[in-house]
Amino acid sequence: MVGLQSDADLMRDLIGVIEKSEFRRMKRWILGSIWLSLGLVTLEAILLLQSLRLAASIAGITSYATLIAAFVRYPRFLQLFRGWAFTVIILFVGLMAGGWATLAAGSMSEFALAAGTSQETYVRWLAPFFEEPLKIGGVLVLVLNFRRLGMRGSAPVGLLLAGALWAGYVFGLIETSGNPSYMASLIPRLLGSIPSHSVWSFIFGSAIIFGGLRLSSPQLTIGAPILGYTTAASLHALWNQSFFSTYAMIVVLTTWLVLVLAMGVWIWSRRRSPGSQARALK
């Protein structure tokens, strides 16, 4: 009995050593990828100063891809966190991707302009179809990782939806603060355009989340994100055509406030329930 107990203890110790080693590799990979992404952003800025727009756009897009790849490589990073730390890391990944998406979208713009596309054509029609998948990249990574870990039933849908909502808001906020021409119309953007980015991201994100984690049919799992993307990008494009319609701003702002309130109530209720999704990971 003592020998069996000793063997069990040794096995637990061995598993602990393996997990610590994996955690160190994971930490090095993720932190290294973040630093590489920052380096590529710096390179992008230098290339833009040299008027090398195409090379700068490639550096910016690669920066975004590097960041996303860091979280795709090690899905088990999700299992390292519990309680509020788990909540924070979910929102962190979604919001970081939303912020990085602003840089990637700017790079896509530079790429399109270097290819001969007019600024008006890009803003009105192309930007929505590029920006929506970039904003939702972090949520997509999390959904794929939950599937790979076999956690479709216990994945925190409320947190993922909140991540999608706020990733869009961060994108709109950074886009506005980093563009002098947008700052000239700050109030309309605060009331309409920035919340609208949240709404479009929520539409696409909810389709990815429910398609990837709640729908069992392969056709629906694939079809839901496609429908969500088409809907979000099309609404975004239509919004860009009307540009600061007072009625549209009221509708979008109201929708955004309702979604924020609904997400807050949902997450709060799930945190208080005995069968909380976050606690299911313990």
Secondary structure, 3 states (H helix, E strand, C coil): CHHHHHHHHHHHHHHHHHHHHHHHHHHHHHHHHHHHHHHHHHHHHHHHHCCCHHHHHHHHHHHHHHHHHHHHHCHHHHHHCCHHHHHHHHHHHHHHHHHHHHHHHHHHHHHHHHCCCCHHHHHHHHHHHHHHHHHCHHHHHHHHHHHHCCCCCCCCHHHHHHHHHHHHHHHHHHHHHCCHHHHCCHHHHHHHHHHHHHHHHHHHHHHHHHHHHCCCCHHHHHHHHHHHHHHHHHHHHHHHHHCCCHHHHHHHHHHHHHHHHHHHHHHHHHHHCCCCCCHHHC
